[in-house]
Every structure is written in C-alpha cells, then in structure tokens.
Amino acid sequence: MKLTLTILLFLTVAINAFSQSPEKMSYQAIIRGQDNNLVTNSNISLKIVVHQNTFTGTNVYEETHSVRTNNNGLVSLEIGTGSAVVGKFSNIAWEKGPYFIETKVDLAGGTNYNIIGVTQLLSVPYALFAKTAERLVGANDTGTSKSLIIPFTTSRSIASSDINNTLECTTSATLTLTSGFGLMEVGDTINLEAHNGAVLTIQASSGVTINYNTNGSAKFNSLTGNVRFGLLRKSGLNAYIISGQ
C-alpha cells in the first residue's frame, strides 16, 4: 500500500557544548495511507537522511529508528539519537546549508524503505548554527533553544510572536492570515496544535491563499483526549502551505 507522510518538524534543539550528551532535534511525522486514512498503532522503522544543498545533495548524515505510530498516526523521535549509519550528527556544519531531511519508512519494521518524504530544514538549523557561533566567539555558557508554546484560546489575527513558535489551541478559535503580513518571511513556520476536542481554524483573509486556494481555510478537529498536529509555512507573498489536516 502506497502511503504519504505529513512531516512536522517541531523546532526543538538541545545543545550542550560541555557534556557528552548528543545534540538532537525533535521530529514528528503523521503517516497516512493513499486513501488519507491514518496508519495507526503500527510498529514501523524509519531512516532519516540529511542532505546538503538540495534534496538530492550530499548525504552528510543518516540514522535509523524503530518506532510505533499512535492512534493518531503520529510518530515521534529525536534526530541525532538513532542508530547512525553515515556520519555524526554533531559534526554537521549547519552554517554550510541549506539542508534537507529525507524520511524513508518500512511499515513492516524492517529495512525495505519504500516510502519517501523530503522537507527542507528552515528554522531549526539556525539554532544549531548558534553553537558554531558560540564556539567562534568563545562563549562558555550552556542552554536550550526551543520554540515557545503560545496558548491560543481566542480568535485573532496572526502576530509576529507566532512566527517559528507553537500555537496551543485548547478552546475552539480561529487564526486569521492577514494580507500583507510582511513580518513573516517566506520559509518561516508556525506549529499548530488542537487539543482535547478543540477545533483550530486557519482562515485566509481577502487576497491570501492557503494551499493555493484564495480566501481558503484549514481546520484541525481534535478528539477528546487527543491532540491534532499541523504545520503552517509561508510559501510566498500572501501565500501559505498548511499540512496535517
């Protein structure tokens, strides 16, 4: 059965320059079938490949994971903590990007990776790149760089504080994408979460497109006791791509 991936890169990077703990990047993917049904509660294996410059560029890092999808078809893992096949995650020169993540999946949990998804790393590498900058200037402190969790319970327009962070919708509300929102650059993202029965609606205002539909909308309907994930990415002037619906 041919499947598709909805890839959600949550912008969480753990960096510790003075310990032996590996650098790592949180990663989630929702796996759906060709019929758009979720692949749920299944043991699968994933291969993560990091390519440099283009989606078919140099393979600078590769690792494998054995994971299980939940009842929402979601898998969660940390890139940098799998079984390394090629390279070392901490040796990736993030300042020499761009970089792309290729995901390969075997539904049987083996090594017959016949499902592929590719996405470009955008905001995450910049947090990792900060490690390189600290090394160059001789910084000696440690810390964690991660996206902010922003409660979203009242309908409103998109704001600069949302950019590259996570909107946590626990009460049904609508986020409006306003025309001419120049504070969000092409490639910037916003993580979307609808919690425990809440409905998160993303609405395009006049002249704005969502997934190539003018004045379109997207809805994330969560079930009681569950979370629905999505990702909003700016793809052009007054244009956005939303995945995970």
N, C-alpha and C positions, 0 to 999 in steps of 0.2 A: 504493500500500500504506500502510495506516494504521500508524503507529509510535508507540511510547511512549518516554519518557525517564526514566531513573533519574538524578537530579541529585545530584551530590556536591559540596558547597561546602567545600573544604578551607580551613581558617582561616589563611590566609597573607596578610598585608597588608604591603606595603613602603611605608614613609613616609620621606621625606627632605625636610624643611622648607626646606633651604638649597641645593637644587640644582634643575636643570630636569628631572630625571627624573620621569616621571609616577607618581602613586600608582596602585597596581594591586592586584588581588585574584585569587588563583589560583582557577580554576574547572575542574571536570571533570564530564562527563556521560556516562553509558553509554546507548547508543541500542539499543533492542530493537524487534523487529517485533511485530505483534499476536499472532503465534504464539510470542512470547517468545524468538525467536532473535535473536542479536546481529547488528547491521548492521556488518560488519567490512570493513576496508581499503577504505573508500569516501571519495572527495572530496566534502565537503558544505559548505554555507555556513550560518552561524548569525547570527541577530540577537539581541542582548542588550538588553532594555529594563528600566530601573529605574523602578518605580512607587512613589509616596509614599502612605503611609497605608493603602491597600488594594491588592489585586491588580489592580484596575481603576482605581486612582487616577491622579493626575497623573504624566505621563511626564516625569521630570526628566532622564533620560539614555538615549541609545540609540546602539549601535555595531554594526558588522558584522564578521564574521571568516570567512575561508576556511580550513578545517581538514580533516584526514583522520583517520578513525577507525582505531584499530589493530586487531590481530587479536583483541582482547577487546571490541571495540565501543566503546572509550573515546576521547573527545576531550578534549584539554587545551588551555586557553588562559588568558590573563590579562585579566580585565575591566579596562578603563582603557587598553588598548594597541591596541584595534581601530580601525577607521575610524569616527570619530564622525559620527553623523547628527543627533542632538539633544543640546544641552547640552555640558558639560565635566565629566568625572568628578571632577576635583579641586575643583569648585565645589559638589558635593553637600553639603547641610547635614545630616550624619548625626545631629545632635542633634535633628532635627525629624522623626524616623522615627515609626512603623516603615516599612521599605522592603521591596519585593518584587521579585524578579528574574523576568522573563518571558523564556523561551527560545523562539525560533522557528527552524525548520530547513527548509532546502531540500536534499533529497538529491541533486539534480542540480547543486548548486553555484551556482545562480542566485539569483533574488530572489523566487521563488514560495514564500514562507514559509507552509506549510500545516500544520505540526506545532507544537504549543504545549505548553510545560510551565511551571508557575509555582511558585516556592518563596519562602518568607519568609526574609529575611536576619535572623539572630539574633545570633550572637556576633561575626561579622566587623565589622559597623558600629561596635561598641563600640571596637575597636582603632583604626578610623579616627576615631572621635569623640575619642580621646585626642589627636589632632593639634589639634583645636579647643581642647581644654582647655589644651594646652601654649601655644597662641597667646595665650589669655586670661591665663595666669599669667606669660607671658614666658619660658618655658623656652627654652634655646638649645642643647640637645644634640640629637643625631640618633640613630636606631636603627631596628631592625626588630622588629615584634611578630608572632609566629607561634606556631602550635600546637607543642607538644612531641611528639617521636616517642618512644613508650614501648615498649620491647621486651616482647613477650608470648610466652613460651615455656612457661609453667607454668600449669595450670588454677587459677583463683582466682575470688573474688567481685569485683564491681565496687567501685572505690575512688574517693575524691574526686579523686585525682590524674589519673584518666582523663578527667574532665569537660573537654570542649572541646579535647581533645588527640587524638592518633592512636595507636591500638594496632597495632603491627607484629608480626604473628604469623608467625614463621619455623619454628616447630615446632608440630605439631598440639596444640591446647589449647582449653579451654572457659572462657568468661567467664559467670559466673552472676549474674543480675539478682536481687538480694535484695529481699524485701518490706520496704517502709517506708524505702527509701533516700532520705531527705529531703535529702541534700547536693546531689543533682542536681535542679535546678528544671525545671519544665515549659518546654520550648523549648531546654534545653541539649542538646548533641550530643556524640557520640564518633565520630571517623572510624575505620573498620575496614579493615585490610589483611591479606590472607592471601598469603604469598609462597612461590613455588617448590615447589609440591606440598604445602604445609601446609594443614590443614583448621582453620579457625577456627569454633568453635561458640558461639553465644549461647543460653544456656539460662535460661528463666524459672523462678524458684522458686515455691513454692506461693502462690497468690493474685496472681501477677504475670502480665500479659498481654503477648504480643508479637504485633503486627498483629492485635489483637482476639481472639487465641486464648489462653485461660487455660493456664498452665504450658507454653506453646509454646516452640519453639526455631527457630533460624535457622542455616544452615550456609553457609560460604564455602569452597568447594573450589577451591584454586588448582592450576594445572598447572605442571609443571616448566618453569622459565624464564619464568614469568609471574606477575602479581600480580592478585588479585581484590579489588575495592574495595567498600565498603559504608558506610552511614551509619546510626547509631543515634540516635534522637531521643526524649526523654521527652515523652509526649503527655498525661500525666495521672498522678494518684496510682496508683502500681504499674502503669503502662501505658506501653508503648514502641512506637514505629514503627521498623521496620528496612527499609531499601531496599538494592537492589543484589544480592540473592540470585540 
